[in-house]
Amino acid sequence: MLLYHGKGKWQYRTLAGLFEDMEDAWKQYVPNFEYVYNNLGALSDAEVKMLKNKFLVASLLALKHGFEKEWLGRNAVQLLILASKGPKGLQKGFIIYLYSRGKLEEKKY
């Protein structure tokens, strides 16, 4: 699984495609395979919410809107409720991510 979480648009390239100027003798050592590319940003929130795993839904929505402080603030309660359905060991990391990305104030939630 490849997870890109940046502001710029992801450019699909294979691993072998990253080494364009490599000598032929070395190319046999670079894994060359395709991967399925799904652009989370191109999916609507409604499409993401159709997933059965609610912790995954909360995580994907938080990642999708990770650079939108206002969106995270408006949807924090809903995301926390969805995330509460997930493994206890992952909930702490989710909460830390949500509060740090959204610059949320603890007293509001």
Backbone torsions as a table, in degrees:
resi	resn	phi	psi	omega
1	MET	NA	134.5	177.5
2	LEU	-112.9	126.1	178.9
3	LEU	-122.4	116.3	176.6
4	TYR	-107.3	127.7	-178.1
5	HIS	-131.3	67.7	-178.8
6	GLY	-127.6	173.9	-179.7
7	LYS	-80.8	-34.2	-178.9
8	GLY	-75.4	163.5	179.5
9	LYS	-76.3	137.5	179.4
10	TRP	-75.2	135.1	176.4
11	GLN	-106.5	117.4	-179.4
12	TYR	-66.3	124.6	174.8
13	ARG	-148.9	144.0	174.4
14	THR	-78.1	165.9	178.0
15	LEU	-60.6	-43.2	178.7
16	ALA	-61.9	-31.0	-180.0
17	GLY	-68.9	-15.0	178.2
18	LEU	-79.1	-13.9	-177.3
19	PHE	-116.5	62.8	-174.5
20	GLU	-65.4	-34.2	-175.0
21	ASP	-99.5	20.2	-178.1
22	MET	-74.4	142.8	176.9
23	GLU	-65.4	144.9	-177.7
24	ASP	-55.5	-36.1	-177.5
25	ALA	-62.4	-25.8	-178.0
26	TRP	-92.7	-17.6	-174.9
27	LYS	-60.6	-28.4	-179.7
28	GLN	-66.6	-16.2	-177.9
29	TYR	-95.4	-3.6	-179.8
30	VAL	-100.8	121.3	178.1
31	PRO	-58.2	133.4	-178.4
32	ASN	-125.9	98.4	-179.6
33	PHE	-144.3	158.1	176.2
34	GLU	-89.1	164.1	173.7
35	TYR	-141.6	157.0	179.3
36	VAL	-81.0	126.2	-178.9
37	TYR	-106.5	118.0	174.0
38	ASN	-118.8	122.0	-178.9
39	ASN	-90.5	102.6	-179.2
40	LEU	-58.6	-36.0	-179.8
41	GLY	-65.0	-23.6	-179.7
42	ALA	-84.5	-14.3	178.8
43	LEU	-83.0	144.1	174.3
44	SER	-77.0	158.8	177.0
45	ASP	-60.5	-35.9	179.3
46	ALA	-62.1	-38.7	178.1
47	GLU	-65.5	-40.7	178.8
48	VAL	-64.6	-40.5	-177.5
49	LYS	-67.5	-13.9	178.7
50	MET	-74.7	-13.3	177.8
51	LEU	-64.7	145.0	-178.4
52	LYS	-75.7	-31.9	-177.7
53	ASN	-80.4	104.4	-173.8
54	LYS	-69.4	-31.2	175.3
55	PHE	-65.5	-40.3	176.9
56	LEU	-63.3	-40.9	177.2
57	VAL	-58.4	-49.6	179.9
58	ALA	-59.7	-43.1	-178.2
59	SER	-65.6	-45.5	-178.9
60	LEU	-66.6	-40.0	177.6
61	LEU	-65.9	-39.8	178.1
62	ALA	-64.3	-40.2	177.4
63	LEU	-67.1	-44.6	-178.6
64	LYS	-58.7	-40.2	-176.6
65	HIS	-105.4	21.3	-174.7
66	GLY	-60.6	-20.7	179.6
67	PHE	-104.2	11.1	-178.1
68	GLU	-115.2	86.0	-175.5
69	LYS	-55.3	-43.4	-178.0
70	GLU	-65.9	-41.4	178.8
71	TRP	-62.0	-45.0	179.6
72	LEU	-61.2	-40.4	178.3
73	GLY	-64.0	-44.1	-179.9
74	ARG	-66.4	-29.7	-173.3
75	ASN	-110.6	8.9	-175.6
76	ALA	-58.5	-44.4	-178.0
77	VAL	-63.0	-46.4	178.8
78	GLN	-60.4	-43.2	179.7
79	LEU	-64.6	-40.7	179.2
80	LEU	-66.1	-37.2	176.9
81	ILE	-65.2	-46.2	178.1
82	LEU	-61.5	-42.5	-178.0
83	ALA	-68.0	-24.1	-179.8
84	SER	-66.6	-14.0	178.4
85	LYS	-83.6	-3.5	-175.2
86	GLY	-96.4	179.2	179.0
87	PRO	-60.4	135.5	-178.2
88	LYS	-56.2	-36.9	-178.6
89	GLY	-65.4	-24.1	-179.9
90	LEU	-95.3	-19.7	-177.1
91	GLN	-62.2	-40.0	-178.9
92	LYS	-60.6	-46.4	178.6
93	GLY	-62.5	-38.3	178.1
94	PHE	-63.0	-46.0	-178.8
95	ILE	-62.3	-42.9	178.2
96	ILE	-61.7	-44.8	179.0
97	TYR	-60.8	-49.2	-176.8
98	LEU	-60.3	-46.8	-178.7
99	TYR	-69.1	-36.3	-178.8
100	SER	-75.2	-40.9	179.9
101	ARG	-70.4	-40.2	-177.3
102	GLY	-86.6	-4.7	-176.9
103	LYS	51.3	42.8	-176.2
104	LEU	-77.7	149.5	176.6
105	GLU	-96.7	129.3	-174.9
106	GLU	-56.8	-36.3	-174.3
107	LYS	-67.6	-23.6	-178.7
108	LYS	-75.5	-24.6	-171.7
109	TYR	-118.8	NA	NA
